[in-house]
Amino acid sequence: MPLNVHPDIASLSPYVPGKPIEELQRELGLVRIIKLASNENPLGPSMKALAALGQGIETLHRYPDGGAFRLREALADRWKVTPDQVILGNGSDEILGLLARTFLAPGDEAIMADQTFVIYKMEVMAAHGKPVIVPLKQWRHDLQAMADAITDRTRLLFLCNPNNPTGTMVSASEVERLLSRVPAHTIVVFDEAYFEYVRSRQFPDSMAYVKQGRNVIVLRTFSKIYGLAGLRIGYGVTTAEITNFLNRVRPPFNANSLAQRAALAALGDDEHVARSRSVNEAGMEQMVKGLTALGFSPIPSEANFLYVDIGRDGRLVFEAMLREGIIVRHIEGRMVRVTIGREEENREFLAALKLVIHSH
Ligand SMILES: Cc1ncc(COP(=O)(O)O)c(C=O)c1O
């Protein structure tokens, strides 16, 4: 039977995630696999989060607290806002979808970069909005061009900072200039999934704009430095007015009970966060050095991954690396993204890459 699917949906392609370890094990019969494809924390979850999960399993027959009282309180306390300014998502991914469904009427515009997190475009199109694509300039968001692209119909402007897949950031002064040009009818979405890894002192204080009552939302996640990607939990901090609208669209139990518990414990585990940061810093240095020694020029990154022009067909390199038991991410053309792993993982990645580029 022919289906009647809206062209906005029919034209989408499903999101292609990083290849799961078990899939590669099945396909190639390899035992040891190193996954550097999805910007996960190579140290794993916080032990405190694991302990909290254990305590949560006996009440799995109950629905979660749909209002996520304790976690929202803790996040509000952390960011010095009120709990009604915090919204949780089944991953911050889900909040991107809520934003599109809540604020876009058919044909409304949403501005985003050409090379950025692909979910923005998918969610905007699924909500029948119009993605307005602004090319990166020297691998960074071109905030001037993004501001120029704003029209009466612009409802959302996505600013991925640091940007995935480039790892680059825009500074506080650049953001300040952008915001001076953003009208009230446009919500700026600061997607800061990699915030905790950032070292630059020029990084904007986006929460300050929330506190000023501007129409902005800051998205953060427990999937990256907190090491809880598998549980799916992220959050947004914004005005109470915006959460109020988002909550009308949000599924009532979108943040599951184990995720809520684990996130609360992880949020309090400063030691795990600090260790994860320092392992990333050391690994970043190791990877930049190693890639440079192989003749590549990775783009300087503020996150936990590097974006590299691999000098040849990136898909072939991705596939050849798979045969070496290493999963990276082919983004497009010659561009490959690699997550910073533990010291030995980085070492094995660099050794395998050396082998692969000599045969390609
Ligand atoms: C920029 C960016 N935003 C959001 C997400 C989604 O994270 P979550 O796991 O919280 O849905 C990711 C995950 O890769 C990301 O890179």
The ligand as an SDF file (V2000), in Angstrom:
LIG
                    3D

 16 16  0  0  0  0  0  0  0  0999 V2000
   26.7630   18.6690   19.9360 C   0  0  0  0  0  0  0  0  0  0  0  0
   25.9390   17.5890   20.5150 C   0  0  0  0  0  0  0  0  0  0  0  0
   24.7470   17.8770   21.0290 N   0  0  0  0  0  0  0  0  0  0  0  0
   23.9680   16.9470   21.5610 C   0  0  0  0  0  0  0  0  0  0  0  0
   24.3790   15.6340   21.5880 C   0  0  0  0  0  0  0  0  0  0  0  0
   23.4290   14.6370   22.1360 C   0  0  0  0  0  0  0  0  0  0  0  0
   23.7740   14.1950   23.3520 O   0  0  0  0  0  0  0  0  0  0  0  0
   22.7870   13.3120   24.2190 P   0  0  0  0  0  0  0  0  0  0  0  0
   23.4800   12.0250   24.3880 O   0  0  0  0  0  0  0  0  0  0  0  0
   22.6260   14.0910   25.4780 O   0  0  0  0  0  0  0  0  0  0  0  0
   21.4960   13.1740   23.4820 O   0  0  0  0  0  0  0  0  0  0  0  0
   25.6000   15.2630   21.0770 C   0  0  0  0  0  0  0  0  0  0  0  0
   26.0080   13.8680   21.0700 C   0  0  0  0  0  0  0  0  0  0  0  0
   26.8540   13.4250   20.3620 O   0  0  0  0  0  0  0  0  0  0  0  0
   26.4060   16.2700   20.5070 C   0  0  0  0  0  0  0  0  0  0  0  0
   27.5790   15.9990   19.9630 O   0  0  0  0  0  0  0  0  0  0  0  0
  1  2  1  0
  2  3  1  0
  2 15  2  0
  3  4  2  0
  4  5  1  0
  5  6  1  0
  5 12  2  0
  6  7  1  0
  7  8  1  0
  8  9  2  0
  8 10  1  0
  8 11  1  0
 12 13  1  0
 12 15  1  0
 13 14  2  0
 15 16  1  0
M  END
$$$$
